[in-house]
Amino acid sequence: MMNLKVLLPFGVFKSLDEIERIVVETDQGSFGLLPKRLDCVASIVPGILTYQRRGEEDVYVAVDEGVLVKTGKDVSISVRHAVAGNDLNELHNTVERDFLQQSIQDKNVHSVYQKMESDFIHRLSAFRNDT
């Protein structure tokens, strides 16, 4: 069995033991983990994390981009946002609506920062040439 921790920037979203299997979405497609899988690291894209505890039904969690690290029987998944739910359609809509929108906003903010940095460098260069 595996231990699973889903970590957010501000705390632990879930910490579980006796996990039989985990499936996450990566930029290469679905990625499954079983207890005897070799240690690994994977980049996670916004999607649905599925896990199953011993003797229980599948549980679904909508996750934002992040990283998965498996060492021994411990699996840590660090993401920016996570939402648990039982309805896959609702979670899928949450991923599309909230997480992907957040990614677009983050890219826009990053673009603004790049423009500010470029402007600062040009002004600093002009100031330096004036002295």
N, C-alpha and C positions, 0 to 999 in steps of 0.2 A: 504494500500500500504506500501511497505518497501523502505528503503534507503539502497543502496549498496555502499560499498567502497572496492575496491581491492587495497591493499597496497603492495608495494615492499620495500625492504630494503632502497632504496634511495629516495622514494617518493610515491605519489599516482598515481596508474595506471588508475583507473576510480573512479569517484564519481557520483552516479546516484540516482535519486529519482523516485517515482511512479513505483516501480518494483512489478509486480504481482506474479512472482514465480522465484525460483532459484533452480538449480540442480547441485550438485557437486559430485565428486567421492571420497569415503573414503575407508579405508582398509576393511570395511564391505560391500561395494557396493555403489550404487547410493544413494544419500541423497537429498531429496527434501524439500524445504521450501516454505511455504505459509505465508501470513501476520499474521494469528492468531496462528501460531505454537508457542509452549512454548519456552522460552529462552533456549539456548543450546550452547555447544561447540563441535566441531568435528575436527578430524585430517583429512587433505586432502592429497591425494596421487596425483602424476602426472596424469593429465587427462584433460577432457573438462568440463569447467564451462559453464552452459547454464542459461541465464536469459531472462525474457520477461518484457518489459515495457508496460504500459497500452496502448493498441491499436496498438502495433507494433509487428513485427515478432521476433522470437527467435534470440538471439545474442550469439555467441560462443567465448569463450576465452580459449586458452590452458594455463593451470597453472601448476606450479611445486608443490612440496610438501609444506604444510603449515598448517594453522589453520583457522577455521571459528568460529566466535563468533556472536551469535544472542542475542541482548538485546532489548526487545520491538520491535519497528519497524526498528531498525538499525541492519544491517548485515555488519560485517567487515570480510574480507578475507585477511589474510596476507600470501603471498607466496614469494618465492625467485625469480621466473621469471614468466612472463605472456606475451602472444602474442595473439592479437585479429585477427579475420579473418572471412570470410564468407564461406569458403570451409572447410567442416568438414574433408574430407580426408586429405587435406593439414595440417590442425591443428593436426590431429591424427598423421600424419607422423612427424610433428614438435615435438610432445610430445615424440614419440618413439626415434627419432634421437637425439634431443638436450637435453631434460630434463633428460631422462633416462641415456644418456651418461654422463651428468654432475653428476648424482648420483653415477655412477661407479667411476668417477674421485675423487669425494669427499670421497668415501670409501677408495680409494687407498691413498689419502693424510692423512686420519685419521689413516690408518694402519702405515704409515711412522712416524707420530707423536707419536703413541703408542710405536713403536720400539725405537725412539729417547728418549722418556721418560723413558722407561725401561732401556736403556743403561746408561742414566744419573743417575738413581737410583743405578744401580750396581756400577758405578764408584764412586759415592758419598759414598756408603757403603764401598767399598774397601779403599777409601781415609780415611774414618773415622776409619777403622780397623788398618790402617798403623800408625795412630797417637796415 
